[in-house]
C-alpha cells in the first residue's frame, strides 16, 4: 500500500520547496528563503514528505481508491471491510444525545422518516439544541439524514445498538463489551462481561439483511399487510426468542440460560461447545442422532416445533452433549403447517448425518403418527 501511495498520491501532492518550508521555490536559485518565514508550520496531523504537506492515511486511501481500478468504488474505503461493533463512543455520549436518540426511536413507530420538529418535541429540547445533537448523531452514524420526500432522520442499526447497550448498562446487566464470536443470517453475537466479572454473550437480532428479506413474509410477527420497520421486526424476534428460551430452560431443555432482553438484544449465558456443522467426526453418531430425535419429539410433546433444527443451530461439546440455540422460528404444533416444519427439522438432521458421518437411520419420528397433535395446548405452549 505504501508503494502505491508513493506512486499515485505523493507526486500529485509534492511541490517544489526549499528547506522545510512548503512554499514554492523562487525563480532565482540565488535567493534563499528562511525556513517557515512565508507560511506557518503545518497543522497537527499533517506530515512533511519531501518538503511538501502529506495527507493523513484516510484521506490518502480515499484518493487511492478513486485512482486504482482494483479497489472498491462504492462508499468509503473502510466501509468495505467487516468490522466489530465499536462502542467506544458510547462512553462519551451526553444525556441530551440519548434523549434525541430515544425521540428518533419513538418517532419511527409511526414514521419511516422522522421530521425534525417531531424529534425536538419528543426530546423536550429547544430546536437549536435538538438540531445540534442530531447533527452530532448523524456524524457518528447513529441516525441517517434524508431530504426526500421531506427533511428528516431515521435511526440506524448502530444507534439502536447503542440504545440497547445503554439500557443494559443502567440495569447492571453488562459492564464491558468483548469480541464478535458469531455471525448469522439474521443476528450478530458478541461476548460481554457482567459487573460480577461473569463472561456471557449478547445476541443482536438484525432482521432485514439483503440475504434474508423474505423473513417478513415467512414469519408471523405482524398482521398481513401491516407495514413495519426492520428495527421493529428485530425487536419482536428478540422478545420471542427470549420468551421461548426462558420457558424451555425452566423445563430442563439444553438451552443457554436467558439473562435479560432489551429492544433487539438478548443476553444469555455462554454455551460451551462446537457448532455441529464444524465437527468432522463423532465417536457415537447413532447416540447423538437418537438424542437429537428425542429433543424434537420432546419439543412436540410440549406443543412446540423448533422450525430451524439443523447443524448450524446445534452445539456439541467434547462429551457429545447437545445444546439447542436460535428460537425465533418456533411454532406451535397447532400451526397450519406444523407437519411440514416438523418433517423439515427431522429431514435436516437425517440428511446431515448421512452426508457427514455416513449414518443412515432406519426409523425417525413423524408428527401425527408417533406424536399426538392435541398436545398443542400444553402448559409450555401457553407460556
N, C-alpha and C positions, 0 to 999 in steps of 0.2 A: 504493500500500500504506500509506503514511503517513496518507493521508486516512481510509482505512478503519480503521486503528488508532485514530486520534483519535475516530472516530465510535462504534466498538463497544467499545473496551477502556478508553480513558482515562476516560470517565465512570464506569465501574464501579470504577476504582481510585482516583479522585480523592476526597479527603476535605477537609472544611473545616479549614483550618490557619491559623496565624498565623506571620508571619515565615518562617523557613526550617525551622521545627520541624514534623514531620509529625503532632504530636499534635492532637487535636480542639480547636477554639477554645472557650474557656469561654463559659458562657451570657451572662455580663455583658460587654458590649463595652468597659467601662471598665477591665477587668482586663487587664493586659498580661502576656505570657508571655515570659520571656527565651529567646532562641534556643538550642535544644539542651538546655535545662535539664531537660525532662521525659523525654527519651529520648536514648540515644546516637546519634551520627550514623549514617546508613545504611551498610551494608556495601559493600565494593568490588564494582563490577559493577551497582549499582543507580543509577538516575538520578532526580533530583527534577523532577517535572513539575507545575507549579502547586502547589508546596509539598506534593506527595504522592509517595510512592515509586512509581517506574515500573519495570515488569518488563523483563528483558532481551529482546531480539528473539525468541529461540527460544521462550520461554515465551509471549510475546505472540502469536506466529504460531499456536501450538497453540490458544490461546483463540480467535483469529480464525477458525481452521479450523472450530471447533465451532459458531461463530455464523453464518458465511457459508455459504449453501447452494451457492454456486458452486464452492467448493474441495473437493478430495477429502476423504472422510470416513474412509478406512481408513488406518491406520498413521500414523507421524509425518509431519509436513509435508515434511521434507527427503527422505524416502524415496520420494516420488512423482516425483522427477526422477532421470534417469540421470546418474551421476557416475563419474569415472575412479577407478581403483584407488588408494586413499590408503595409501601405505606409510610415512608419516612416523612412525607408531607403531612400526615395525619396528626403528628405531634405538635405542629406549629399552626394549626388552623384555629381561628378565633371562634368565639361563641356566635358572633354575627354571621360568619360564613356558614356555620352549621344551620342557623336559622333560615338563611336564604336557601340552603340546600334542601332542608325539610319542606320549605314552601314550594320549591320546584317539584318535589315528590308529591305533595298534596295536590298541586295543580294538575298533575298528569293523570289524576283519577278521571277527570272529565275533559282533558285537553291532550291532544297529541303534541302540540307545541304550546307552552305556557306563556302568555303575554306578560311583559314586564310589569304593567300596573297590577296584575293579579299577584305576582310574586312579591311586590312591595307591600301589598295589603296583607297577604298571608304571613309575611315575615314581621309585620308590625314595625317596619323601619321606614324612615323617610326615603323619598325616591332617590335622592342623591346618594345616601348611604347604601341602599339596596343595589343601585346601579354599580357602585364601586365594588361591592362584594361579588356581584355576578360576573363582572369583568375579570376579577381575580380567579374565580372558579373556572371560568371558561379558559383562562390562560393555563390552568393546571389540568385541563381536560376532564373536569368533574361535571360540567354541563356543556352542551353544544348549542351554538347560536344558529338561528335560522332567520332569514329575512323574507322568505316567500313561504306561504301566501301572506303572512304578516310577521312582524318583528316579534320574536320570542325565543325561548330557550327550552331545551329538553335535557332531562337527566341522563347521563351516560352510565354505562355499567360500572365504571370506576367510581363515579360519585355514589352509586347505590352500594358498592362495596364499602366505601368509607362510612356511610351511614350505619350499616350493619355492624361494622367493626367498632365504631364509636359506642353503639349501644351495648355491645358485649363488654367493652372496657368499663363502662359505667356500672354495669351489673356485677362486675368482678368475675366474669366468666373466663376471660383470657387476659394475658398480660404482655405477650410477645408473639410476633409472627415469625414463622420458620420458612422452610423451603417448600417448593412445589413437589409433590410426590405422585400426582396422578392427573391425567387429562382425559376426559371423556367427550362423547359427542354432545353432551348437554351439561357438563359440570367441570369444575377445577377443584382440586383437593390440595390443601396446604397443611403443614404441621404448625401447631400453635402450642403455647405454654400457658398454663393457668397460673394464677397468683400463688398456688401451692407448689409450683415447680413441677407439675404433672404434665407430661407431653401427651397431647391429644391431637386430633385433626379437625379441620373445618372444611366443609363441602360447600362450594359456591355454585348454585344452580344457574345455568346460563342457557335457557331455552331460546330458540330462535336463531341459532347459528346457521350458517349457509347450508351445511350438510344435514340439518335437522328441521327444515321449515315445515314439514308435514305434521309436526307434533300438535299443532293447533287443531288439525282435523282428526287425528288419531286418539287424542286424549279427551276425557270428559270433564275437563277443568271448568269449561264455560258452557253456556247455553248455545244451541245452534244459532248462528248469525250474529252472536254477540261480538263486538269489536273491542278488544283489549290490547294493551301493550305487552311486549315480551317481558318487560320487567315485572308486570303483574302476574303473568303466567309462571315466571320463575319463583315468585313468592308462593303461589299456590302449590307448585311442585314441592318446594321445601317443606311447607306445612304438612302436606300429605305424607311425605316420606318420614318426617319426624313422628307423626301420629302412628303410622304403621310400625315403625321401628320400636317405639315405646311399648306398644301392645304386644308385639312379638317377643321383645326382650323380657317382658314381665311373665310371659308364658313359657319361658325357658328355651326359646329358639336360639340357635347360634348366630346372633347378630351383634354388631357393635353396640356399646352402651350409649343411648342418646343422652346428651347433657343439656343442650339449650338450642333454641331456634330463634332467629330474628330475620324478618324480611326473607331474603332468598338464601340465607346461610344456615347450615345445620352443624352444630358442634357435637362431636361424638368421640368415643374412645378409639384408640388405635387398634386395629385388628392385625395381629402379628401372623404373617403367612405370606404365601406367594399366590399370584393370580394363576388360576388353573391353566390358563392358556399358555403360560410360560414354563410349565412343568413338563419335561420331556419324558419322564418315566415314573411310574408308580410301582411301589412294592406289591400292593394288593389292589389292582384295578377293580376287581369284582366287588370287593368290600366297599370301596369308595363309591362305585356306581350304585350299589344297594343303599348306601347311606343317602345319596342324592335322591333316589326314588322315594325313600322314606320321608325326606323333607317335603317333597312335592305332595305326597299323599297326606302328610300331617297338616300342611297348609290347607289343603282342600277339605280335610275333615273339620277344620276350624272355619270353613267358609271363605277361604281366600285362594287366589291364584297369583303367583308371582308376576307373570307376564313377560319377564325378561330373564328367565332362568337359563343362563348359558355360561360358558367357560370364562367370560370376561367379568362376570358378577359373582364369582365363587373364589374364595381364598382357601388355601390348604397349607397347613404347617408341616413341620418335619415328622410329626406323628400321624400325618394324614387325617387330621381333624378338619372339618369343613366349616367355613363361616360364610353366611349369605350377606350380600350388600346390595344396594340400589333397589329402592322400593317404590318409586313414584308411579310405576306402571301397574301396580297391583289392582286387581279387580275382584269382585265377588263371584262366587260360584253361581249366583242367580243372574249373572250378566247374560245378555242375549247371545254373546259369542264366547261363553265360558268354555265350552268344549274345545273350540278352536285354540284358545290361548293355552289351555291345559295340555293338549296334544302337542302344541308347538314347543312348550317347555320340555316335555319328555323327549321329543324327537331331537331337540338341540343337544341334549346330553348324550343320547344314543349315537348320533352321528359323530360327535366329537370323540367319544371313546373308541368308536370303530376306526376313525381316521387316525387318531394319535396313538392309541395304545393297542390297537388290534383286538379290542374286546367287543364281542357281539353278544348282546343279551338275548336270552331265549324268551323271557317274559318281561312285561312292563305294565304299569297301571294304566287304566282307562277310566275316564270320567263317565259316570252313569252306569258303569258295569261293576267296577271294583269300589267306587265311592258313591254314596248316595248324595244326590244334588240337593236334597232337602235340608242339608246342614247349613244352608246359606244364612239362616237366622241365628247362628251361634253367637255366643257372647263376645267372641273376638271380633266378628264381623260388625257387631253393634258398636264396639269400642272404636 
